[in-house]
Amino acid sequence: MKFHSPVGVESEARRCANGKRAFTLIEMVITAAIFSLVVLAMVYTQIFGLRQDELAQSKLGASDASRRGFDQLALDIHSAKTWSVGNMVSSTYTALTNGATQTGTAIELCLGTNLNAYIRYYFVTNQGQLYRVHTNQSPTLICKNLTNSLFFQAEDYRGVVQTTLSHKCIIHVMLQFAQYQYPQTIVGAGYFYDFYKMEFRLTPHVPDGP
């Protein structure tokens, strides 16, 4: 008596014999889940890399800009023959008078004997910016994102702020500024990426001035 195997059983046996086997539904679901996790991990890795690159570029950009500006400021102060500390309102500079505490938001530097040729640095405190202007030319932005203490002041060698114009040997510059975490995005207060505090005590070419 002959027994014939069902067609399905024979086909399954043939597939197994040939080393071929289809995926089951559970295996397909697991494979799709693993693939989805790998793709998701790659996307998050890319986003994380872009964010880190933006943060690094922000920090480097702020550092480079501030360094170039402060190098120019130091060079101008060292080269000055006469100078005064004062305040800038709009485009009008007013020097501090004798007897007043020599602390202001602006400084005027004359590199020669011609007092009509000057270099001025001044803070726009409500905008957190420092500008440089040379003899009635257009102002140049030196640095931005400034916060808190923004001043120039005249001191003696002990660091005492002067109230007289007869002895002004050191110019003290105090700058505090911060770089936003996402500089191309408007964010609220308290979302600064990095904070800097820079202090300079610089001596002009003629320390005591006029």
Secondary structure as GFF3:
##gff-version 3
##sequence-region A 1 210
A	DSSP	alpha_helix	7	17	.	.	.	ID=ss1
A	DSSP	alpha_helix	25	79	.	.	.	ID=ss2
A	DSSP	beta_strand	82	89	.	.	.	ID=ss3
A	DSSP	beta_strand	92	95	.	.	.	ID=ss4
A	DSSP	beta_strand	103	104	.	.	.	ID=ss5
A	DSSP	beta_strand	106	110	.	.	.	ID=ss6
A	DSSP	beta_strand	119	124	.	.	.	ID=ss7
A	DSSP	beta_strand	129	134	.	.	.	ID=ss8
A	DSSP	beta_strand	140	143	.	.	.	ID=ss9
A	DSSP	beta_strand	146	155	.	.	.	ID=ss10
A	DSSP	beta_strand	170	180	.	.	.	ID=ss11
A	DSSP	beta_strand	192	202	.	.	.	ID=ss12
###
